[in-house]
Amino acid sequence: SYSQTNGTVDHPGIWNLAPSVPGQHTHMFLNYVDSGSSNIGGPIALGGGIVTTNWVIRLNALSAGGNTYRFSCGLADGTTIQTNSDSYVNGVYFTYTDTVNSGNYQIRNTAASVTTTANTSTAASTSFVTLSVVINAAGTSVAYYINGNQVANSPIATNIPTAALTPFWQMVNTAGTNPSVDVDLYWTTIALSNPRPGPTPGTPPADNRLIRQYTPTAV
């Protein structure tokens, strides 16, 4: 399930994702809205301009003992996301599980189900963290950042998807009472250096935020 929860001045647009039983998937994904209009665009077509996307998330508890989960966050093809699978056919994304690199984040590039993975030296925590990807203008390499620091010897130039991709978050309860993740939609941003016409995103808003309206919550 997912629901809006109380935010703060720093994190005003928080939604909580919390799958409740083992095997259950909970996900959110976003379409793009052109600045100054109500036109909803499709997913992001790579190539033709640099794509920079940021997500701000907080894991409320880490996987441990009999309570374990998988968390993924990044860009992936919408078809896979909607099948409730976390093995993406196409995507560039971060993952966390209790079995990945002793609790560190991992990054993955997947094209046509062929995946390049790399472990970061950044351990997951229960504090807010900014996860970022920058895809080059040719759509041939991806650099990954955690709190503004480039990680895992990126940019990575193998298995970059050519399919259009959508921003997403997903948790999968693997055992026990699953913890949850807070997603601050207000700070989810995307910048395109060369906006493209058609069903792909148009001109981004001045601050690059995907979320234009939200319900204010307690300070």
C-alpha positions as CSV (number, residue, x, y, z in Angstrom):
1,S,0.0,0.0,0.0
2,Y,1.0,3.6,-0.2
3,S,-0.4,6.7,1.5
4,Q,0.4,10.4,2.2
5,T,2.0,11.0,5.6
6,N,3.1,14.0,7.6
7,G,6.0,16.0,6.2
8,T,8.3,18.8,7.4
9,V,9.5,22.1,6.0
10,D,12.5,20.3,4.5
11,H,10.4,17.3,3.2
12,P,6.9,18.6,2.5
13,G,5.7,16.0,0.0
14,I,6.1,12.6,1.7
15,W,4.3,9.4,0.7
16,N,4.9,6.1,2.5
17,L,5.3,2.8,0.6
18,A,4.6,-0.3,2.8
19,P,3.9,-3.8,1.4
20,S,2.2,-5.7,4.2
21,V,2.7,-9.4,3.5
22,P,5.6,-11.5,2.2
23,G,5.7,-11.5,-1.6
24,Q,3.7,-8.3,-2.0
25,H,5.0,-5.6,-4.3
26,T,4.2,-1.9,-3.7
27,H,5.3,0.6,-6.3
28,M,4.8,4.2,-7.5
29,F,5.7,5.7,-10.9
30,L,5.3,9.1,-12.5
31,N,4.4,10.6,-15.8
32,Y,5.8,14.0,-16.7
33,V,3.6,17.1,-16.9
34,D,4.7,20.0,-19.2
35,S,5.3,23.3,-17.5
36,G,2.3,25.7,-17.7
37,S,-0.2,23.1,-19.0
38,S,-2.1,20.0,-18.0
39,N,-0.6,17.9,-20.8
40,I,0.7,14.6,-19.4
41,G,3.7,13.3,-21.2
42,G,4.9,9.8,-21.6
43,P,8.1,8.2,-20.2
44,I,11.5,9.6,-20.9
45,A,13.0,8.7,-24.3
46,L,16.8,8.5,-24.0
47,G,19.2,10.1,-26.4
48,G,19.2,13.6,-27.8
49,G,19.9,15.4,-24.5
50,I,21.3,14.8,-21.0
51,V,18.8,13.4,-18.5
52,T,19.3,14.2,-14.8
53,T,16.9,12.7,-12.3
54,N,16.8,12.9,-8.5
55,W,14.9,11.0,-5.9
56,V,14.8,11.7,-2.1
57,I,13.9,8.7,0.0
58,R,14.2,7.4,3.6
59,L,14.3,3.7,4.6
60,N,12.5,3.6,7.9
61,A,14.2,0.3,9.0
62,L,16.9,-1.8,7.4
63,S,16.5,-5.5,6.5
64,A,17.5,-7.7,9.4
65,G,16.7,-11.2,10.8
66,G,13.3,-12.4,9.8
67,N,12.2,-9.0,8.4
68,T,13.6,-8.5,5.0
69,Y,12.7,-6.6,1.8
70,R,14.0,-5.3,-1.5
71,F,13.9,-1.7,-2.4
72,S,14.5,-0.3,-5.9
73,C,14.4,3.3,-7.2
74,G,15.3,4.8,-10.5
75,L,14.1,4.7,-14.1
76,A,12.6,1.6,-15.7
77,D,10.2,0.6,-18.4
78,G,6.6,1.1,-17.4
79,T,5.5,-2.3,-18.7
80,T,7.7,-4.2,-16.3
81,I,6.8,-1.9,-13.3
82,Q,3.1,-2.7,-13.8
83,T,3.7,-6.4,-13.8
84,N,4.8,-6.2,-10.1
85,S,8.2,-7.6,-10.9
86,D,11.5,-6.1,-9.7
87,S,13.5,-7.8,-12.4
88,Y,13.3,-5.0,-14.9
89,V,13.5,-5.7,-18.6
90,N,15.0,-2.2,-19.1
91,G,16.2,0.2,-16.4
92,V,18.8,2.3,-14.7
93,Y,18.3,2.1,-10.9
94,F,19.5,1.7,-7.3
95,T,18.7,-1.3,-5.2
96,Y,19.0,-2.2,-1.5
97,T,18.5,-5.6,0.2
98,D,20.1,-7.1,3.3
99,T,22.0,-9.5,0.9
100,V,23.5,-6.9,-1.4
101,N,27.1,-6.0,-0.6
102,S,26.7,-6.2,3.2
103,G,23.9,-3.6,3.2
104,N,25.4,-1.1,0.7
105,Y,23.4,0.3,-2.2
106,Q,23.9,-1.4,-5.6
107,I,23.4,0.2,-9.0
108,R,22.1,-1.6,-12.1
109,N,21.9,-0.9,-15.8
110,T,19.5,-3.4,-17.6
111,A,18.8,-3.5,-21.4
112,A,16.6,-6.3,-22.7
113,S,17.1,-8.2,-19.4
114,V,20.9,-8.2,-19.6
115,T,22.2,-6.4,-16.5
116,T,25.4,-4.7,-15.5
117,T,25.6,-4.3,-11.7
118,A,28.1,-2.6,-9.4
119,N,28.2,-2.3,-5.6
120,T,28.7,1.1,-4.0
121,S,30.7,1.8,-0.9
122,T,27.7,3.6,0.5
123,A,25.8,1.8,3.3
124,A,22.1,2.2,3.4
125,S,20.8,4.1,6.4
126,T,17.5,5.3,7.9
127,S,18.2,8.9,7.1
128,F,16.9,10.8,4.1
129,V,19.2,10.3,1.1
130,T,19.3,11.8,-2.4
131,L,19.7,9.2,-5.2
132,S,20.6,10.6,-8.7
133,V,21.3,9.3,-12.2
134,V,22.7,11.3,-15.1
135,I,22.3,9.8,-18.5
136,N,24.5,11.3,-21.2
137,A,23.1,13.0,-24.3
138,A,23.8,9.9,-26.5
139,G,22.0,7.6,-24.1
140,T,25.1,5.4,-23.9
141,S,26.3,5.8,-20.3
142,V,24.9,6.5,-16.8
143,A,26.6,8.2,-13.8
144,Y,25.1,7.5,-10.4
145,Y,25.3,9.7,-7.3
146,I,24.3,9.4,-3.7
147,N,24.0,12.7,-1.8
148,G,25.8,14.4,-4.7
149,N,28.8,12.0,-4.6
150,Q,29.5,9.9,-7.7
151,V,29.6,6.2,-6.8
152,A,30.6,2.7,-8.0
153,N,33.1,3.8,-10.7
154,S,30.3,5.2,-12.8
155,P,29.5,6.3,-15.4
156,I,28.7,2.8,-16.7
157,A,28.6,2.3,-20.4
158,T,27.2,-1.3,-20.7
159,N,23.6,-2.4,-21.0
160,I,22.1,1.1,-21.3
161,P,18.4,0.7,-22.3
162,T,17.2,2.3,-25.5
163,A,13.5,2.0,-24.4
164,A,11.7,5.0,-22.9
165,L,11.9,4.9,-19.1
166,T,9.7,6.1,-16.2
167,P,10.7,7.4,-12.7
168,F,9.7,4.8,-10.1
169,W,10.0,3.5,-6.5
170,Q,9.3,-0.1,-5.5
171,M,9.5,-2.3,-2.4
172,V,9.0,-6.0,-2.2
173,N,8.3,-7.7,1.1
174,T,10.4,-10.9,1.2
175,A,10.0,-12.1,4.8
176,G,8.4,-11.1,8.1
177,T,6.9,-7.8,9.0
178,N,8.1,-5.5,6.3
179,P,9.4,-2.0,7.0
180,S,8.5,1.0,4.8
181,V,10.1,3.7,2.8
182,D,9.2,7.4,2.8
183,V,9.4,9.1,-0.6
184,D,9.5,12.9,-0.8
185,L,7.7,13.6,-4.1
186,Y,8.3,17.3,-3.8
187,W,12.1,16.8,-4.3
188,T,11.7,14.4,-7.2
189,T,13.2,16.3,-10.1
190,I,14.1,15.8,-13.7
191,A,16.2,18.0,-16.0
192,L,16.4,17.6,-19.8
193,S,19.2,19.5,-21.6
194,N,17.4,19.2,-24.9
195,P,13.6,18.8,-24.5
196,R,12.0,16.6,-27.2
197,P,8.5,16.9,-28.8
198,G,5.8,14.3,-29.0
199,P,4.8,11.8,-26.4
200,T,8.1,12.3,-24.6
201,P,8.6,15.1,-22.0
202,G,8.4,18.7,-23.1
203,T,9.8,21.8,-21.5
204,P,10.6,21.1,-17.8
205,P,9.4,23.6,-15.2
206,A,12.0,26.1,-14.0
207,D,12.9,24.1,-10.9
208,N,12.6,20.8,-12.7
209,R,10.2,19.3,-10.2
210,L,7.8,16.6,-11.4
211,I,5.3,17.3,-8.6
212,R,3.7,20.7,-9.0
213,Q,1.0,20.5,-6.3
214,Y,0.9,18.8,-2.9
215,T,-1.0,18.9,0.4
216,P,0.9,20.9,3.0
217,T,1.6,18.9,6.1
218,A,2.6,19.6,9.7
219,V,5.9,21.4,10.4
